[in-house]
Amino acid sequence: MMIFKHGVLPAFEDKRNKSEVRIEIGAVKNNEVMDKLWETLVFDFITGNCPCIAAEQNSVTGVRLVQKVKNS
């Protein structure tokens, strides 16, 4: 899942994506929990409600949530 500002490419090559913040969360197998996590991340980043970006409003160009599954 991803959402980016209009005109911003979801790639490192886009100069507006010069910095990156990664948040890693263990395996989430419940789709409802994953959906709630996505909604919360997007809402908090867009509204500036996330403490890590409160000082720099409009500094977030996009949000991407990747669910990696290990093959066993």
CHARMM internal coordinates of N, CA and C (Angstrom, degrees):
IC EDIT
DIST 1 N 1 CA 1.4480
DIST 1 CA 1 C 1.5217
ANGL 1 N 1 CA 1 C 107.62
DIST 1 C 2 N 1.3117
ANGL 1 CA 1 C 2 N 116.25
DIHE 1 N 1 CA 1 C 2 N 137.83
DIST 2 N 2 CA 1.4527
ANGL 1 C 2 N 2 CA 118.86
DIHE 1 CA 1 C 2 N 2 CA 176.18
DIST 2 CA 2 C 1.5187
ANGL 2 N 2 CA 2 C 111.24
DIHE 1 C 2 N 2 CA 2 C -154.74
DIST 2 C 3 N 1.3146
ANGL 2 CA 2 C 3 N 114.28
DIHE 2 N 2 CA 2 C 3 N 153.99
DIST 3 N 3 CA 1.4589
ANGL 2 C 3 N 3 CA 121.59
DIHE 2 CA 2 C 3 N 3 CA 175.71
DIST 3 CA 3 C 1.5333
ANGL 3 N 3 CA 3 C 106.47
DIHE 2 C 3 N 3 CA 3 C -146.54
DIST 3 C 4 N 1.3304
ANGL 3 CA 3 C 4 N 116.50
DIHE 3 N 3 CA 3 C 4 N 131.52
DIST 4 N 4 CA 1.4558
ANGL 3 C 4 N 4 CA 121.96
DIHE 3 CA 3 C 4 N 4 CA -179.88
DIST 4 CA 4 C 1.5179
ANGL 4 N 4 CA 4 C 110.05
DIHE 3 C 4 N 4 CA 4 C -131.59
DIST 4 C 5 N 1.3274
ANGL 4 CA 4 C 5 N 115.43
DIHE 4 N 4 CA 4 C 5 N 156.96
DIST 5 N 5 CA 1.4564
ANGL 4 C 5 N 5 CA 120.13
DIHE 4 CA 4 C 5 N 5 CA 175.87
DIST 5 CA 5 C 1.5223
ANGL 5 N 5 CA 5 C 109.19
DIHE 4 C 5 N 5 CA 5 C -59.52
DIST 5 C 6 N 1.3117
ANGL 5 CA 5 C 6 N 116.17
DIHE 5 N 5 CA 5 C 6 N 150.14
DIST 6 N 6 CA 1.4583
ANGL 5 C 6 N 6 CA 121.84
DIHE 5 CA 5 C 6 N 6 CA 179.39
DIST 6 CA 6 C 1.5236
ANGL 6 N 6 CA 6 C 109.96
DIHE 5 C 6 N 6 CA 6 C -55.48
DIST 6 C 7 N 1.3165
ANGL 6 CA 6 C 7 N 116.15
DIHE 6 N 6 CA 6 C 7 N 127.94
DIST 7 N 7 CA 1.4524
ANGL 6 C 7 N 7 CA 120.99
DIHE 6 CA 6 C 7 N 7 CA 177.79
DIST 7 CA 7 C 1.5181
ANGL 7 N 7 CA 7 C 115.11
DIHE 6 C 7 N 7 CA 7 C 89.51
DIST 7 C 8 N 1.3278
ANGL 7 CA 7 C 8 N 118.16
DIHE 7 N 7 CA 7 C 8 N -9.66
DIST 8 N 8 CA 1.4625
ANGL 7 C 8 N 8 CA 121.62
DIHE 7 CA 7 C 8 N 8 CA 178.78
DIST 8 CA 8 C 1.5201
ANGL 8 N 8 CA 8 C 108.32
DIHE 7 C 8 N 8 CA 8 C -92.98
DIST 8 C 9 N 1.3306
ANGL 8 CA 8 C 9 N 115.82
DIHE 8 N 8 CA 8 C 9 N 124.88
DIST 9 N 9 CA 1.4565
ANGL 8 C 9 N 9 CA 119.93
DIHE 8 CA 8 C 9 N 9 CA 178.32
DIST 9 CA 9 C 1.5351
ANGL 9 N 9 CA 9 C 109.94
DIHE 8 C 9 N 9 CA 9 C -80.66
DIST 9 C 10 N 1.3172
ANGL 9 CA 9 C 10 N 117.75
DIHE 9 N 9 CA 9 C 10 N 139.06
DIST 10 N 10 CA 1.4686
ANGL 9 C 10 N 10 CA 120.32
DIHE 9 CA 9 C 10 N 10 CA 179.00
DIST 10 CA 10 C 1.5311
ANGL 10 N 10 CA 10 C 110.90
DIHE 9 C 10 N 10 CA 10 C -78.64
DIST 10 C 11 N 1.3391
ANGL 10 CA 10 C 11 N 115.95
DIHE 10 N 10 CA 10 C 11 N 61.14
DIST 11 N 11 CA 1.4660
ANGL 10 C 11 N 11 CA 121.74
DIHE 10 CA 10 C 11 N 11 CA -177.68
DIST 11 CA 11 C 1.5223
ANGL 11 N 11 CA 11 C 109.46
DIHE 10 C 11 N 11 CA 11 C -147.60
DIST 11 C 12 N 1.3266
ANGL 11 CA 11 C 12 N 115.61
DIHE 11 N 11 CA 11 C 12 N 151.92
DIST 12 N 12 CA 1.4633
ANGL 11 C 12 N 12 CA 120.45
DIHE 11 CA 11 C 12 N 12 CA 178.92
DIST 12 CA 12 C 1.5241
ANGL 12 N 12 CA 12 C 111.55
DIHE 11 C 12 N 12 CA 12 C -64.35
DIST 12 C 13 N 1.3273
ANGL 12 CA 12 C 13 N 117.10
DIHE 12 N 12 CA 12 C 13 N -24.28
DIST 13 N 13 CA 1.4543
ANGL 12 C 13 N 13 CA 120.70
DIHE 12 CA 12 C 13 N 13 CA -178.99
DIST 13 CA 13 C 1.5298
ANGL 13 N 13 CA 13 C 112.52
DIHE 12 C 13 N 13 CA 13 C -67.36
DIST 13 C 14 N 1.3251
ANGL 13 CA 13 C 14 N 117.78
DIHE 13 N 13 CA 13 C 14 N -23.33
DIST 14 N 14 CA 1.4667
ANGL 13 C 14 N 14 CA 120.76
DIHE 13 CA 13 C 14 N 14 CA 176.55
DIST 14 CA 14 C 1.5264
ANGL 14 N 14 CA 14 C 107.59
DIHE 13 C 14 N 14 CA 14 C -72.59
DIST 14 C 15 N 1.3251
ANGL 14 CA 14 C 15 N 117.02
DIHE 14 N 14 CA 14 C 15 N 117.61
DIST 15 N 15 CA 1.4719
ANGL 14 C 15 N 15 CA 122.32
DIHE 14 CA 14 C 15 N 15 CA -174.56
DIST 15 CA 15 C 1.5292
ANGL 15 N 15 CA 15 C 113.00
DIHE 14 C 15 N 15 CA 15 C -59.08
DIST 15 C 16 N 1.3294
ANGL 15 CA 15 C 16 N 118.06
DIHE 15 N 15 CA 15 C 16 N -22.59
DIST 16 N 16 CA 1.4635
ANGL 15 C 16 N 16 CA 120.40
DIHE 15 CA 15 C 16 N 16 CA 179.13
DIST 16 CA 16 C 1.5268
ANGL 16 N 16 CA 16 C 112.20
DIHE 15 C 16 N 16 CA 16 C -72.71
DIST 16 C 17 N 1.3216
ANGL 16 CA 16 C 17 N 116.27
DIHE 16 N 16 CA 16 C 17 N -12.01
DIST 17 N 17 CA 1.4648
ANGL 16 C 17 N 17 CA 121.72
DIHE 16 CA 16 C 17 N 17 CA 176.97
DIST 17 CA 17 C 1.5293
ANGL 17 N 17 CA 17 C 110.34
DIHE 16 C 17 N 17 CA 17 C -100.44
DIST 17 C 18 N 1.3237
ANGL 17 CA 17 C 18 N 116.57
DIHE 17 N 17 CA 17 C 18 N 40.42
DIST 18 N 18 CA 1.4660
ANGL 17 C 18 N 18 CA 120.23
DIHE 17 CA 17 C 18 N 18 CA -173.23
DIST 18 CA 18 C 1.5260
ANGL 18 N 18 CA 18 C 113.66
DIHE 17 C 18 N 18 CA 18 C -68.89
DIST 18 C 19 N 1.2962
ANGL 18 CA 18 C 19 N 118.53
DIHE 18 N 18 CA 18 C 19 N -25.36
DIST 19 N 19 CA 1.4625
ANGL 18 C 19 N 19 CA 119.76
DIHE 18 CA 18 C 19 N 19 CA 176.69
DIST 19 CA 19 C 1.5207
ANGL 19 N 19 CA 19 C 108.84
DIHE 18 C 19 N 19 CA 19 C -120.86
DIST 19 C 20 N 1.2957
ANGL 19 CA 19 C 20 N 114.68
DIHE 19 N 19 CA 19 C 20 N 157.93
DIST 20 N 20 CA 1.4621
ANGL 19 C 20 N 20 CA 119.34
DIHE 19 CA 19 C 20 N 20 CA -175.96
DIST 20 CA 20 C 1.5170
ANGL 20 N 20 CA 20 C 109.14
DIHE 19 C 20 N 20 CA 20 C -140.90
DIST 20 C 21 N 1.3217
ANGL 20 CA 20 C 21 N 115.92
DIHE 20 N 20 CA 20 C 21 N 140.77
DIST 21 N 21 CA 1.4535
ANGL 20 C 21 N 21 CA 122.19
DIHE 20 CA 20 C 21 N 21 CA 173.70
DIST 21 CA 21 C 1.5182
ANGL 21 N 21 CA 21 C 106.73
DIHE 20 C 21 N 21 CA 21 C -120.54
DIST 21 C 22 N 1.2996
ANGL 21 CA 21 C 22 N 116.37
DIHE 21 N 21 CA 21 C 22 N 128.92
DIST 22 N 22 CA 1.4643
ANGL 21 C 22 N 22 CA 120.63
DIHE 21 CA 21 C 22 N 22 CA 178.46
DIST 22 CA 22 C 1.5172
ANGL 22 N 22 CA 22 C 109.25
DIHE 21 C 22 N 22 CA 22 C -113.98
DIST 22 C 23 N 1.3067
ANGL 22 CA 22 C 23 N 114.80
DIHE 22 N 22 CA 22 C 23 N 135.99
DIST 23 N 23 CA 1.4543
ANGL 22 C 23 N 23 CA 122.02
DIHE 22 CA 22 C 23 N 23 CA 173.96
DIST 23 CA 23 C 1.5238
ANGL 23 N 23 CA 23 C 105.59
DIHE 22 C 23 N 23 CA 23 C -122.90
DIST 23 C 24 N 1.3094
ANGL 23 CA 23 C 24 N 116.96
DIHE 23 N 23 CA 23 C 24 N 117.98
DIST 24 N 24 CA 1.4632
ANGL 23 C 24 N 24 CA 120.02
DIHE 23 CA 23 C 24 N 24 CA -178.84
DIST 24 CA 24 C 1.5150
ANGL 24 N 24 CA 24 C 110.03
DIHE 23 C 24 N 24 CA 24 C -104.80
DIST 24 C 25 N 1.3175
ANGL 24 CA 24 C 25 N 114.73
DIHE 24 N 24 CA 24 C 25 N 132.91
DIST 25 N 25 CA 1.4577
ANGL 24 C 25 N 25 CA 122.18
DIHE 24 CA 24 C 25 N 25 CA -178.87
DIST 25 CA 25 C 1.5213
ANGL 25 N 25 CA 25 C 106.79
DIHE 24 C 25 N 25 CA 25 C -127.28
DIST 25 C 26 N 1.2974
ANGL 25 CA 25 C 26 N 117.00
DIHE 25 N 25 CA 25 C 26 N 139.52
DIST 26 N 26 CA 1.4594
ANGL 25 C 26 N 26 CA 121.12
DIHE 25 CA 25 C 26 N 26 CA 178.93
DIST 26 CA 26 C 1.5250
ANGL 26 N 26 CA 26 C 111.97
DIHE 25 C 26 N 26 CA 26 C -58.90
DIST 26 C 27 N 1.2945
ANGL 26 CA 26 C 27 N 115.94
DIHE 26 N 26 CA 26 C 27 N 177.75
DIST 27 N 27 CA 1.4631
ANGL 26 C 27 N 27 CA 122.23
DIHE 26 CA 26 C 27 N 27 CA -177.24
DIST 27 CA 27 C 1.5255
ANGL 27 N 27 CA 27 C 111.87
DIHE 26 C 27 N 27 CA 27 C -56.64
DIST 27 C 28 N 1.3172
ANGL 27 CA 27 C 28 N 115.39
DIHE 27 N 27 CA 27 C 28 N 128.34
DIST 28 N 28 CA 1.4601
ANGL 27 C 28 N 28 CA 122.19
DIHE 27 CA 27 C 28 N 28 CA 176.16
DIST 28 CA 28 C 1.5266
ANGL 28 N 28 CA 28 C 106.58
DIHE 27 C 28 N 28 CA 28 C -116.43
DIST 28 C 29 N 1.3176
ANGL 28 CA 28 C 29 N 116.55
DIHE 28 N 28 CA 28 C 29 N 110.11
DIST 29 N 29 CA 1.4595
ANGL 28 C 29 N 29 CA 120.29
DIHE 28 CA 28 C 29 N 29 CA -176.12
DIST 29 CA 29 C 1.5248
ANGL 29 N 29 CA 29 C 113.25
DIHE 28 C 29 N 29 CA 29 C -95.96
DIST 29 C 30 N 1.3191
ANGL 29 CA 29 C 30 N 116.39
DIHE 29 N 29 CA 29 C 30 N -12.14
DIST 30 N 30 CA 1.4538
ANGL 29 C 30 N 30 CA 121.22
DIHE 29 CA 29 C 30 N 30 CA -178.56
DIST 30 CA 30 C 1.5354
ANGL 30 N 30 CA 30 C 109.03
DIHE 29 C 30 N 30 CA 30 C -91.88
DIST 30 C 31 N 1.3282
ANGL 30 CA 30 C 31 N 117.06
DIHE 30 N 30 CA 30 C 31 N 116.19
DIST 31 N 31 CA 1.4666
ANGL 30 C 31 N 31 CA 121.43
DIHE 30 CA 30 C 31 N 31 CA -177.73
DIST 31 CA 31 C 1.5201
ANGL 31 N 31 CA 31 C 112.77
DIHE 30 C 31 N 31 CA 31 C -62.06
DIST 31 C 32 N 1.3299
ANGL 31 CA 31 C 32 N 118.06
DIHE 31 N 31 CA 31 C 32 N -33.56
DIST 32 N 32 CA 1.4644
ANGL 31 C 32 N 32 CA 120.73
DIHE 31 CA 31 C 32 N 32 CA 178.80
DIST 32 CA 32 C 1.5273
ANGL 32 N 32 CA 32 C 110.62
DIHE 31 C 32 N 32 CA 32 C -65.99
DIST 32 C 33 N 1.3253
ANGL 32 CA 32 C 33 N 116.87
DIHE 32 N 32 CA 32 C 33 N -39.37
DIST 33 N 33 CA 1.4635
ANGL 32 C 33 N 33 CA 121.12
DIHE 32 CA 32 C 33 N 33 CA 177.68
DIST 33 CA 33 C 1.5322
ANGL 33 N 33 CA 33 C 109.53
DIHE 32 C 33 N 33 CA 33 C -66.38
DIST 33 C 34 N 1.3265
ANGL 33 CA 33 C 34 N 116.58
DIHE 33 N 33 CA 33 C 34 N -42.22
DIST 34 N 34 CA 1.4660
ANGL 33 C 34 N 34 CA 121.02
DIHE 33 CA 33 C 34 N 34 CA 179.26
DIST 34 CA 34 C 1.5221
ANGL 34 N 34 CA 34 C 110.63
DIHE 33 C 34 N 34 CA 34 C -62.65
DIST 34 C 35 N 1.3196
ANGL 34 CA 34 C 35 N 117.76
DIHE 34 N 34 CA 34 C 35 N -43.30
DIST 35 N 35 CA 1.4704
ANGL 34 C 35 N 35 CA 121.50
DIHE 34 CA 34 C 35 N 35 CA 178.04
DIST 35 CA 35 C 1.5240
ANGL 35 N 35 CA 35 C 111.11
DIHE 34 C 35 N 35 CA 35 C -62.61
DIST 35 C 36 N 1.3278
ANGL 35 CA 35 C 36 N 117.30
DIHE 35 N 35 CA 35 C 36 N -42.33
DIST 36 N 36 CA 1.4639
ANGL 35 C 36 N 36 CA 121.25
DIHE 35 CA 35 C 36 N 36 CA 179.35
DIST 36 CA 36 C 1.5290
ANGL 36 N 36 CA 36 C 110.78
DIHE 35 C 36 N 36 CA 36 C -65.77
DIST 36 C 37 N 1.3160
ANGL 36 CA 36 C 37 N 116.68
DIHE 36 N 36 CA 36 C 37 N -39.49
DIST 37 N 37 CA 1.4632
ANGL 36 C 37 N 37 CA 121.24
DIHE 36 CA 36 C 37 N 37 CA 176.62
DIST 37 CA 37 C 1.5224
ANGL 37 N 37 CA 37 C 110.64
DIHE 36 C 37 N 37 CA 37 C -60.95
DIST 37 C 38 N 1.3304
ANGL 37 CA 37 C 38 N 117.34
DIHE 37 N 37 CA 37 C 38 N -45.87
DIST 38 N 38 CA 1.4658
ANGL 37 C 38 N 38 CA 122.34
DIHE 37 CA 37 C 38 N 38 CA 177.95
DIST 38 CA 38 C 1.5253
ANGL 38 N 38 CA 38 C 111.20
DIHE 37 C 38 N 38 CA 38 C -60.29
DIST 38 C 39 N 1.3220
ANGL 38 CA 38 C 39 N 117.01
DIHE 38 N 38 CA 38 C 39 N -49.63
DIST 39 N 39 CA 1.4708
ANGL 38 C 39 N 39 CA 121.01
DIHE 38 CA 38 C 39 N 39 CA -179.52
DIST 39 CA 39 C 1.5296
ANGL 39 N 39 CA 39 C 111.21
DIHE 38 C 39 N 39 CA 39 C -59.36
DIST 39 C 40 N 1.3329
ANGL 39 CA 39 C 40 N 116.29
DIHE 39 N 39 CA 39 C 40 N -42.08
DIST 40 N 40 CA 1.4616
ANGL 39 C 40 N 40 CA 120.68
DIHE 39 CA 39 C 40 N 40 CA -178.83
DIST 40 CA 40 C 1.5231
ANGL 40 N 40 CA 40 C 111.28
DIHE 39 C 40 N 40 CA 40 C -66.72
DIST 40 C 41 N 1.3326
ANGL 40 CA 40 C 41 N 117.21
DIHE 40 N 40 CA 40 C 41 N -45.22
DIST 41 N 41 CA 1.4641
ANGL 40 C 41 N 41 CA 120.79
DIHE 40 CA 40 C 41 N 41 CA 178.46
DIST 41 CA 41 C 1.5211
ANGL 41 N 41 CA 41 C 111.59
DIHE 40 C 41 N 41 CA 41 C -58.84
DIST 41 C 42 N 1.3178
ANGL 41 CA 41 C 42 N 116.23
DIHE 41 N 41 CA 41 C 42 N -51.31
DIST 42 N 42 CA 1.4676
ANGL 41 C 42 N 42 CA 120.51
DIHE 41 CA 41 C 42 N 42 CA -177.68
DIST 42 CA 42 C 1.5304
ANGL 42 N 42 CA 42 C 110.63
DIHE 41 C 42 N 42 CA 42 C -62.34
DIST 42 C 43 N 1.3198
ANGL 42 CA 42 C 43 N 117.66
DIHE 42 N 42 CA 42 C 43 N -47.25
DIST 43 N 43 CA 1.4594
ANGL 42 C 43 N 43 CA 121.00
DIHE 42 CA 42 C 43 N 43 CA -178.79
DIST 43 CA 43 C 1.5225
ANGL 43 N 43 CA 43 C 111.20
DIHE 42 C 43 N 43 CA 43 C -60.53
DIST 43 C 44 N 1.3367
ANGL 43 CA 43 C 44 N 116.49
DIHE 43 N 43 CA 43 C 44 N -47.18
DIST 44 N 44 CA 1.4653
ANGL 43 C 44 N 44 CA 120.02
DIHE 43 CA 43 C 44 N 44 CA -177.44
DIST 44 CA 44 C 1.5228
ANGL 44 N 44 CA 44 C 112.35
DIHE 43 C 44 N 44 CA 44 C -66.60
DIST 44 C 45 N 1.3176
ANGL 44 CA 44 C 45 N 118.54
DIHE 44 N 44 CA 44 C 45 N -37.65
DIST 45 N 45 CA 1.4588
ANGL 44 C 45 N 45 CA 120.05
DIHE 44 CA 44 C 45 N 45 CA 178.14
DIST 45 CA 45 C 1.5174
ANGL 45 N 45 CA 45 C 111.94
DIHE 44 C 45 N 45 CA 45 C -70.90
DIST 45 C 46 N 1.3213
ANGL 45 CA 45 C 46 N 117.26
DIHE 45 N 45 CA 45 C 46 N -42.33
DIST 46 N 46 CA 1.4692
ANGL 45 C 46 N 46 CA 120.54
DIHE 45 CA 45 C 46 N 46 CA -178.72
DIST 46 CA 46 C 1.5174
ANGL 46 N 46 CA 46 C 111.50
DIHE 45 C 46 N 46 CA 46 C -67.19
DIST 46 C 47 N 1.3269
ANGL 46 CA 46 C 47 N 117.58
DIHE 46 N 46 CA 46 C 47 N -39.55
DIST 47 N 47 CA 1.4649
ANGL 46 C 47 N 47 CA 120.73
DIHE 46 CA 46 C 47 N 47 CA -177.64
DIST 47 CA 47 C 1.5267
ANGL 47 N 47 CA 47 C 112.99
DIHE 46 C 47 N 47 CA 47 C -85.40
DIST 47 C 48 N 1.3413
ANGL 47 CA 47 C 48 N 117.66
DIHE 47 N 47 CA 47 C 48 N -6.21
DIST 48 N 48 CA 1.4567
ANGL 47 C 48 N 48 CA 120.34
DIHE 47 CA 47 C 48 N 48 CA -178.07
DIST 48 CA 48 C 1.5135
ANGL 48 N 48 CA 48 C 112.42
DIHE 47 C 48 N 48 CA 48 C 75.82
DIST 48 C 49 N 1.3246
ANGL 48 CA 48 C 49 N 117.05
DIHE 48 N 48 CA 48 C 49 N 17.77
DIST 49 N 49 CA 1.4562
ANGL 48 C 49 N 49 CA 122.21
DIHE 48 CA 48 C 49 N 49 CA -178.11
DIST 49 CA 49 C 1.5256
ANGL 49 N 49 CA 49 C 112.50
DIHE 48 C 49 N 49 CA 49 C -80.36
DIST 49 C 50 N 1.3182
ANGL 49 CA 49 C 50 N 117.29
DIHE 49 N 49 CA 49 C 50 N -8.11
DIST 50 N 50 CA 1.4587
ANGL 49 C 50 N 50 CA 121.46
DIHE 49 CA 49 C 50 N 50 CA 179.59
DIST 50 CA 50 C 1.5268
ANGL 50 N 50 CA 50 C 108.48
DIHE 49 C 50 N 50 CA 50 C -82.79
DIST 50 C 51 N 1.3414
ANGL 50 CA 50 C 51 N 118.32
DIHE 50 N 50 CA 50 C 51 N 121.69
DIST 51 N 51 CA 1.4703
ANGL 50 C 51 N 51 CA 120.83
DIHE 50 CA 50 C 51 N 51 CA -175.75
DIST 51 CA 51 C 1.5245
ANGL 51 N 51 CA 51 C 113.99
DIHE 50 C 51 N 51 CA 51 C -56.60
DIST 51 C 52 N 1.3234
ANGL 51 CA 51 C 52 N 118.18
DIHE 51 N 51 CA 51 C 52 N -29.76
DIST 52 N 52 CA 1.4608
ANGL 51 C 52 N 52 CA 120.02
DIHE 51 CA 51 C 52 N 52 CA -176.14
DIST 52 CA 52 C 1.5294
ANGL 52 N 52 CA 52 C 112.69
DIHE 51 C 52 N 52 CA 52 C -72.26
DIST 52 C 53 N 1.3346
ANGL 52 CA 52 C 53 N 118.31
DIHE 52 N 52 CA 52 C 53 N -15.64
DIST 53 N 53 CA 1.4661
ANGL 52 C 53 N 53 CA 119.40
DIHE 52 CA 52 C 53 N 53 CA 179.71
DIST 53 CA 53 C 1.5227
ANGL 53 N 53 CA 53 C 112.64
DIHE 52 C 53 N 53 CA 53 C -120.15
DIST 53 C 54 N 1.3095
ANGL 53 CA 53 C 54 N 117.19
DIHE 53 N 53 CA 53 C 54 N 3.72
DIST 54 N 54 CA 1.4642
ANGL 53 C 54 N 54 CA 120.04
DIHE 53 CA 53 C 54 N 54 CA -175.92
DIST 54 CA 54 C 1.5221
ANGL 54 N 54 CA 54 C 112.32
DIHE 53 C 54 N 54 CA 54 C -58.27
DIST 54 C 55 N 1.3284
ANGL 54 CA 54 C 55 N 117.60
DIHE 54 N 54 CA 54 C 55 N -34.21
DIST 55 N 55 CA 1.4657
ANGL 54 C 55 N 55 CA 120.39
DIHE 54 CA 54 C 55 N 55 CA -177.62
DIST 55 CA 55 C 1.5235
ANGL 55 N 55 CA 55 C 111.89
DIHE 54 C 55 N 55 CA 55 C -75.44
DIST 55 C 56 N 1.3035
ANGL 55 CA 55 C 56 N 117.13
DIHE 55 N 55 CA 55 C 56 N -24.29
DIST 56 N 56 CA 1.4661
ANGL 55 C 56 N 56 CA 120.58
DIHE 55 CA 55 C 56 N 56 CA -176.95
DIST 56 CA 56 C 1.5301
ANGL 56 N 56 CA 56 C 110.37
DIHE 55 C 56 N 56 CA 56 C -121.15
DIST 56 C 57 N 1.2958
ANGL 56 CA 56 C 57 N 116.63
DIHE 56 N 56 CA 56 C 57 N 74.78
DIST 57 N 57 CA 1.4657
ANGL 56 C 57 N 57 CA 120.95
DIHE 56 CA 56 C 57 N 57 CA 179.24
DIST 57 CA 57 C 1.5267
ANGL 57 N 57 CA 57 C 109.81
DIHE 56 C 57 N 57 CA 57 C -59.10
DIST 57 C 58 N 1.3013
ANGL 57 CA 57 C 58 N 116.31
DIHE 57 N 57 CA 57 C 58 N 147.22
DIST 58 N 58 CA 1.4633
ANGL 57 C 58 N 58 CA 124.31
DIHE 57 CA 57 C 58 N 58 CA 178.98
DIST 58 CA 58 C 1.5191
ANGL 58 N 58 CA 58 C 113.17
DIHE 57 C 58 N 58 CA 58 C 65.29
DIST 58 C 59 N 1.3245
ANGL 58 CA 58 C 59 N 118.14
DIHE 58 N 58 CA 58 C 59 N 15.25
DIST 59 N 59 CA 1.4541
ANGL 58 C 59 N 59 CA 119.82
DIHE 58 CA 58 C 59 N 59 CA 178.93
DIST 59 CA 59 C 1.5337
ANGL 59 N 59 CA 59 C 112.09
DIHE 58 C 59 N 59 CA 59 C -85.08
DIST 59 C 60 N 1.3180
ANGL 59 CA 59 C 60 N 118.01
DIHE 59 N 59 CA 59 C 60 N -15.19
DIST 60 N 60 CA 1.4586
ANGL 59 C 60 N 60 CA 121.44
DIHE 59 CA 59 C 60 N 60 CA -179.93
DIST 60 CA 60 C 1.5232
ANGL 60 N 60 CA 60 C 108.91
DIHE 59 C 60 N 60 CA 60 C -86.05
DIST 60 C 61 N 1.3334
ANGL 60 CA 60 C 61 N 115.70
DIHE 60 N 60 CA 60 C 61 N 124.40
DIST 61 N 61 CA 1.4587
ANGL 60 C 61 N 61 CA 120.27
DIHE 60 CA 60 C 61 N 61 CA 179.14
DIST 61 CA 61 C 1.5148
ANGL 61 N 61 CA 61 C 111.99
DIHE 60 C 61 N 61 CA 61 C -96.64
DIST 61 C 62 N 1.3249
ANGL 61 CA 61 C 62 N 116.93
DIHE 61 N 61 CA 61 C 62 N -20.04
DIST 62 N 62 CA 1.4574
ANGL 61 C 62 N 62 CA 119.15
DIHE 61 CA 61 C 62 N 62 CA -179.76
DIST 62 CA 62 C 1.5074
ANGL 62 N 62 CA 62 C 111.90
DIHE 61 C 62 N 62 CA 62 C -173.96
DIST 62 C 63 N 1.3185
ANGL 62 CA 62 C 63 N 114.13
DIHE 62 N 62 CA 62 C 63 N 167.44
DIST 63 N 63 CA 1.4623
ANGL 62 C 63 N 63 CA 121.79
DIHE 62 CA 62 C 63 N 63 CA 178.07
DIST 63 CA 63 C 1.5208
ANGL 63 N 63 CA 63 C 106.74
DIHE 62 C 63 N 63 CA 63 C -133.18
DIST 63 C 64 N 1.3249
ANGL 63 CA 63 C 64 N 115.37
DIHE 63 N 63 CA 63 C 64 N 132.93
DIST 64 N 64 CA 1.4645
ANGL 63 C 64 N 64 CA 119.80
DIHE 63 CA 63 C 64 N 64 CA 178.32
DIST 64 CA 64 C 1.5121
ANGL 64 N 64 CA 64 C 108.23
DIHE 63 C 64 N 64 CA 64 C -133.73
DIST 64 C 65 N 1.3155
ANGL 64 CA 64 C 65 N 116.44
DIHE 64 N 64 CA 64 C 65 N 131.83
DIST 65 N 65 CA 1.4558
ANGL 64 C 65 N 65 CA 122.67
DIHE 64 CA 64 C 65 N 65 CA 178.95
DIST 65 CA 65 C 1.5255
ANGL 65 N 65 CA 65 C 107.33
DIHE 64 C 65 N 65 CA 65 C -118.04
DIST 65 C 66 N 1.3251
ANGL 65 CA 65 C 66 N 115.94
DIHE 65 N 65 CA 65 C 66 N 118.18
DIST 66 N 66 CA 1.4586
ANGL 65 C 66 N 66 CA 121.85
DIHE 65 CA 65 C 66 N 66 CA -178.12
DIST 66 CA 66 C 1.5166
ANGL 66 N 66 CA 66 C 108.71
DIHE 65 C 66 N 66 CA 66 C -114.39
DIST 66 C 67 N 1.3077
ANGL 66 CA 66 C 67 N 115.60
DIHE 66 N 66 CA 66 C 67 N 126.03
DIST 67 N 67 CA 1.4662
ANGL 66 C 67 N 67 CA 120.43
DIHE 66 CA 66 C 67 N 67 CA 176.60
DIST 67 CA 67 C 1.5143
ANGL 67 N 67 CA 67 C 107.85
DIHE 66 C 67 N 67 CA 67 C -104.86
DIST 67 C 68 N 1.3253
ANGL 67 CA 67 C 68 N 115.93
DIHE 67 N 67 CA 67 C 68 N 109.17
DIST 68 N 68 CA 1.4544
ANGL 67 C 68 N 68 CA 120.91
DIHE 67 CA 67 C 68 N 68 CA -179.56
DIST 68 CA 68 C 1.5195
ANGL 68 N 68 CA 68 C 109.29
DIHE 67 C 68 N 68 CA 68 C -95.19
DIST 68 C 69 N 1.3009
ANGL 68 CA 68 C 69 N 115.82
DIHE 68 N 68 CA 68 C 69 N 134.46
DIST 69 N 69 CA 1.4537
ANGL 68 C 69 N 69 CA 121.39
DIHE 68 CA 68 C 69 N 69 CA 179.74
DIST 69 CA 69 C 1.5233
ANGL 69 N 69 CA 69 C 107.86
DIHE 68 C 69 N 69 CA 69 C -117.87
DIST 69 C 70 N 1.3265
ANGL 69 CA 69 C 70 N 115.89
DIHE 69 N 69 CA 69 C 70 N 125.03
DIST 70 N 70 CA 1.4645
ANGL 69 C 70 N 70 CA 120.24
DIHE 69 CA 69 C 70 N 70 CA 177.57
DIST 70 CA 70 C 1.5077
ANGL 70 N 70 CA 70 C 109.70
DIHE 69 C 70 N 70 CA 70 C -82.04
DIST 70 C 71 N 1.3202
ANGL 70 CA 70 C 71 N 114.99
DIHE 70 N 70 CA 70 C 71 N 134.54
DIST 71 N 71 CA 1.4627
ANGL 70 C 71 N 71 CA 119.61
DIHE 70 CA 70 C 71 N 71 CA 174.34
DIST 71 CA 71 C 1.5206
ANGL 71 N 71 CA 71 C 108.98
DIHE 70 C 71 N 71 CA 71 C -79.40
DIST 71 C 72 N 1.3295
ANGL 71 CA 71 C 72 N 115.74
DIHE 71 N 71 CA 71 C 72 N 134.51
DIST 72 N 72 CA 1.4636
ANGL 71 C 72 N 72 CA 117.20
DIHE 71 CA 71 C 72 N 72 CA -179.12
DIST 72 CA 72 C 1.5134
ANGL 72 N 72 CA 72 C 111.43
DIHE 71 C 72 N 72 CA 72 C -107.39
END
COOR INIT
IC SEED 1 N 1 CA 1 C
IC BUILD
